[in-house]
């Protein structure tokens, strides 16, 4: 299956340095360098669209702007780009969520993708008025997605569950096409819910061996549920013309960050209830040394940022090689980001995507062929 690439909209601000935030971590040292205005996010979205990204992930949480509202404001300034809207099921009713998704699909021309985030931090959830523990949140998500999918199919739904109750709910105008559901989770409570309801299961960027084990686990659960899923991975990326340039940029990102900053972030992340976050922390142990945890896979971002904490670092060919290896495991969707997001979209889009296109693994969504390398007109004319 051909590869699909999505970019990221930094709705908590962007910078030439790593921006903190996520999973209860306060926004980091450079969070306000490029505020997340419609004008700036629109630049990123239009660039991603032009370069050949299918969609763009927008995060959810108290540390960033609301994903529904932000992407609705960006849809008119783009033409094709889809928006992977992250949202938390416990914070709105399933009937309202199903209606919002249907409206979004109609008014955007079918450009909605849904990233269901159950919520890994009880402290943050309580700030929103949600007092369930983690396992109960996943149980509620199970009920929530059952109701939403039933409504999308045109059914009248009466549901009296442990966590949710609706009576004679129905959508007057269900969405067409149905928005694909993206779902991540590494805990025992998350797996069965993902297997029953997701279209695309997402993992954070772990070494290939660990990713293979996780995918085998989810595939088994999906098979028992009578379903086939697609699989994706969330990574940062630093791709340059040479490997040396890429690693120099990775070192630069950490050069100005103090040990006290790292300790403060790591202490906060250590309290996380998220199994995925625990797996991210285990990759680097809070230490600056030995951050290349697998060939071209760098865990430095996770020292100062919650959530996805690894990056593919290397020459364009090396990054393409690593993506090809992940693809061999069964991953077909890649959600990428980099600091700053505008410039890094071009490094990847103009450097790596042409290589993958030449290998027959990717093609531009609008059918155009990417240029393999820039050429200067008349270069060399008249030389002897």
C-alpha positions in Angstrom: 0.0 0.0 0.0 1.3 3.5 -0.9 2.4 5.8 1.8 0.4 8.7 3.1 2.0 11.7 4.8 0.5 14.2 7.2 2.1 17.3 8.7 1.4 19.0 12.1 -0.1 22.4 13.0 1.6 23.8 16.1 -1.4 25.4 17.7 0.6 26.1 20.9 3.2 28.2 19.0 6.2 27.5 16.8 9.9 28.3 17.0 13.4 27.5 15.7 13.8 25.7 19.0 11.8 22.8 20.5 8.5 24.1 21.9 7.3 22.3 25.0 3.8 21.4 26.0 1.6 18.4 25.9 0.7 15.8 28.6 0.4 18.3 31.3 3.9 19.9 30.6 3.8 23.7 30.6 4.7 25.4 27.3 8.4 25.5 26.8 11.1 28.1 26.5 10.3 29.4 23.0 6.5 28.8 22.9 5.7 32.3 21.9 8.3 33.0 19.2 5.8 32.4 16.4 2.2 32.7 17.8 -0.3 30.3 16.4 -2.2 32.9 14.4 -4.5 32.0 11.5 -2.1 33.8 9.2 0.9 31.7 10.3 -0.9 28.4 10.6 -2.4 29.1 7.2 1.2 29.4 5.8 2.0 26.0 7.2 -1.2 24.4 5.9 -0.8 25.8 2.4 2.8 24.8 2.2 1.9 21.2 3.4 -0.8 21.1 0.8 1.5 22.2 -2.0 4.3 19.8 -1.0 2.0 16.8 -1.1 0.9 16.1 2.5 -2.5 14.5 2.7 -3.5 16.2 6.0 -2.4 18.0 9.1 -2.7 16.9 12.7 -4.0 19.5 15.2 -3.5 18.6 18.9 -5.9 18.8 21.8 -5.4 20.0 25.4 -5.4 23.0 27.7 -1.9 23.8 26.4 -3.0 24.6 22.8 -5.8 26.2 20.8 -9.0 24.3 20.2 -8.6 22.0 17.2 -12.2 22.1 15.9 -12.3 25.9 15.8 -8.7 26.4 14.5 -9.1 24.0 11.6 -12.5 25.3 10.7 -10.9 28.7 10.3 -8.1 27.2 8.2 -10.3 25.2 5.8 -11.1 28.3 3.6 -7.5 29.2 3.1 -6.7 25.7 1.7 -8.2 23.6 -1.1 -7.3 20.0 -0.6 -5.6 19.5 2.7 -7.5 17.4 5.3 -7.5 18.2 9.0 -6.8 15.5 11.5 -8.7 17.0 14.4 -7.8 15.6 17.8 -10.6 15.6 20.4 -11.5 14.0 23.7 -14.7 12.0 23.9 -15.4 12.7 27.5 -15.8 16.4 27.0 -18.8 16.5 24.7 -21.8 14.3 24.0 -21.5 11.6 21.4 -24.6 12.9 19.5 -23.1 16.4 19.4 -19.7 15.0 18.3 -21.4 13.0 15.5 -23.3 16.1 14.4 -20.2 18.3 14.5 -18.3 15.8 12.3 -21.1 15.6 9.8 -21.3 19.3 9.5 -17.6 19.6 9.2 -17.6 17.0 6.4 -20.3 18.8 4.4 -18.9 22.3 4.8 -15.3 21.4 4.2 -15.9 19.1 1.3 -15.0 15.9 3.1 -11.7 17.0 4.6 -12.2 15.8 8.2 -10.1 13.1 9.9 -10.7 12.4 13.5 -8.0 11.6 16.1 -9.7 10.3 19.2 -7.7 11.1 22.3 -9.1 9.4 25.4 -6.9 11.5 27.7 -3.9 10.2 29.6 -3.7 12.7 32.5 -6.3 12.7 35.2 -5.2 16.1 36.5 -5.8 17.7 33.1 -9.1 15.9 32.6 -10.4 17.1 36.0 -9.7 20.6 34.8 -12.3 20.0 32.1 -14.7 18.5 34.6 -14.0 14.8 33.9 -13.3 12.8 37.0 -13.2 9.2 35.7 -10.0 7.3 36.1 -7.9 6.1 33.1 -9.5 2.7 32.6 -13.0 4.1 32.9 -12.1 6.8 30.4 -11.3 4.1 27.9 -14.5 2.2 28.7 -16.4 5.5 28.1 -14.6 6.0 24.8 -15.7 2.5 23.8 -19.4 3.5 24.4 -18.8 6.9 22.8 -17.5 5.5 19.5 -20.2 2.8 19.4 -22.8 5.6 19.6 -21.1 7.9 17.1 -20.6 5.1 14.5 -24.2 4.0 14.9 -25.4 7.5 14.3 -23.2 7.9 11.3 -24.7 4.8 9.8 -28.2 6.4 10.0 -29.5 4.4 12.9 -31.7 5.7 15.7 -29.7 5.1 18.9 -30.9 4.4 22.4 -28.0 3.5 24.6 -28.0 3.1 28.4 -24.4 2.2 29.3 -22.2 2.5 32.4 -20.9 5.9 31.4 -23.1 7.3 28.6 -26.9 7.5 28.0 -28.7 8.7 24.9 -32.4 8.2 24.0 -33.7 8.0 20.4 -30.7 9.9 19.0 -30.6 10.3 15.3 -28.7 12.5 12.8 -30.9 14.1 10.2 -28.0 14.2 7.7 -25.1 11.7 8.4 -21.6 12.5 7.1 -20.7 11.4 3.6 -18.0 10.3 3.4 -17.5 9.0 6.9 -14.5 10.6 8.6 -11.8 8.0 9.3 -11.1 7.5 13.0 -7.4 7.6 14.1 -6.7 6.2 17.5 -3.6 5.7 19.6 -2.9 3.9 22.9 -0.4 1.5 24.4 -2.2 0.4 27.5 -4.1 -2.9 28.0 -7.3 -0.8 28.2 -6.6 1.0 25.0 -5.9 -1.9 22.7 -9.4 -3.5 22.5 -11.1 -0.1 22.0 -8.7 0.7 19.1 -9.3 -2.8 17.6 -13.1 -2.3 17.7 -13.5 1.3 16.5 -10.4 2.7 14.8 -9.7 2.9 11.1 -6.0 3.8 11.6 -4.1 2.8 14.7 -1.3 5.2 15.6 1.9 4.6 17.5 4.6 7.1 18.6 8.1 6.7 17.1 9.7 3.8 18.8 12.5 1.7 17.4 11.3 -0.7 14.6 11.5 -3.8 16.9 9.2 -2.2 19.5 6.8 -1.0 16.8 6.6 -4.4 15.3 5.6 -5.9 18.7 2.9 -3.3 19.2 1.5 -3.8 15.7 1.4 -7.5 16.2 -0.6 -7.0 19.4 -3.2 -4.7 17.8 -3.4 -6.9 14.7 -4.3 -9.8 16.9 -7.0 -7.9 18.7 -8.4 -6.5 15.4 -8.5 -10.0 13.9 -10.5 -11.3 16.9 -12.9 -8.3 16.4 -13.3 -9.2 12.7 -11.6 -6.0 11.5 -8.6 -4.9 9.4 -6.9 -1.7 10.3 -4.4 0.6 8.8 -1.4 1.6 10.8 0.4 4.9 11.3 3.3 6.5 13.2 3.8 9.9 14.7 7.4 11.3 14.4 9.4 14.5 14.2 11.9 14.8 11.4 15.2 16.6 10.7 16.2 16.0 7.1 19.0 17.7 5.3 21.2 17.4 2.2 23.8 15.6 4.3 23.7 13.6 7.5 26.2 15.9 9.1 23.9 18.9 8.6 21.0 17.1 10.0 22.8 16.0 13.2 24.2 19.5 13.6 20.6 20.8 13.7 19.6 18.1 16.2 22.5 19.2 18.5 21.6 22.8 18.1 18.0 22.2 19.3 19.4 20.9 22.6 22.4 23.2 22.9 20.5 26.1 24.7 18.4 23.9 27.0 19.7 23.8 30.6 19.9 20.7 32.7 17.4 22.3 35.1 14.9 22.7 32.3 15.3 19.0 31.3 14.9 17.9 34.9 11.7 20.0 35.4 10.1 18.6 32.3 11.2 15.0 33.1 9.8 15.2 36.6 6.5 16.3 35.3 6.4 13.6 32.6 7.3 10.9 35.2 3.9 11.5 36.8 2.1 10.8 33.6 -0.5 8.0 33.5 0.0 7.4 29.8 1.6 4.1 28.9 2.8 5.6 25.6 4.5 8.5 27.5 6.2 6.0 29.8 7.5 4.2 26.8 8.9 7.5 25.4 10.6 8.3 28.7 12.3 4.9 28.8 14.0 5.6 25.4 16.3 8.3 26.8 16.0 8.0 30.6 16.2 11.8 30.9 19.9 11.8 29.8 21.5 13.8 26.9 23.9 11.0 25.9 23.0 8.0 23.8 20.0 9.8 22.2 20.3 7.9 18.9 18.3 4.9 20.1 18.1 3.3 16.7 19.8 4.2 13.4 18.7 7.8 12.6 16.0 7.7 15.4 16.8 10.4 17.9 15.0 10.8 21.3 16.2 14.3 22.1 12.8 16.0 21.5 11.4 14.0 24.4 13.7 15.6 26.9 11.7 18.8 26.8 8.4 17.9 25.2 5.5 15.6 26.2 3.9 13.2 23.8 5.8 12.3 20.6 9.4 12.6 21.5 11.5 11.0 18.7 12.7 12.3 15.4 14.1 10.8 12.2 17.5 12.5 11.7 19.7 12.2 8.7 20.2 12.9 5.0 17.2 12.8 2.8 18.2 9.3 1.6 18.7 8.1 5.2 15.3 9.4 6.3 13.7 7.8 3.3 15.5 4.5 4.1 14.1 4.5 7.7 10.6 5.3 6.4 10.9 2.4 4.0 11.9 0.1 6.9 8.8 1.2 8.9 6.7 0.7 5.9 7.9 -2.9 5.7 6.4 -3.4 9.2 3.0 -2.4 7.9 2.9 1.3 8.6 1.4 3.3 5.8 0.5 6.7 7.4 3.2 9.0 8.7 2.3 12.1 10.8 5.4 14.3 10.9 6.5 17.6 12.4 9.7 19.6 12.9 11.0 22.9 14.3 10.1 25.3 12.8 7.1 23.6 11.1 7.1 25.9 8.0 10.7 25.4 7.1 10.9 21.7 8.0 7.9 20.9 5.8 10.0 22.1 2.9 13.1 20.2 3.9 11.1 17.0 4.0 8.8 17.7 1.2 11.5 18.7 -1.3 14.1 16.3 0.0 12.5 13.0 1.0 9.3 12.8 -0.8 10.9 12.7 -4.3 13.1 9.8 -3.2 10.0 7.9 -2.0 8.2 8.7 -5.2 11.2 7.3 -7.2 10.9 4.1 -5.2 7.2 3.8 -6.1 6.1 4.2 -2.5 4.4 7.6 -2.7 2.8 10.0 -5.2 1.5 13.5 -4.8 -2.2 13.5 -3.9 -3.0 15.8 -6.9 -1.2 13.5 -9.2 1.8 15.7 -10.0 5.3 14.3 -9.9 7.7 15.9 -7.4 10.9 17.4 -8.7 13.8 15.1 -7.7 16.3 17.9 -7.4 16.4 21.7 -8.0 18.1 22.7 -11.2 19.4 26.2 -12.0 18.5 27.3 -15.5 21.5 27.6 -17.9 23.9 26.4 -15.2 27.1 25.4 -16.8 26.4 27.1 -20.2 29.5 28.4 -21.7 31.9 26.5 -19.4 35.0 25.0 -21.0 
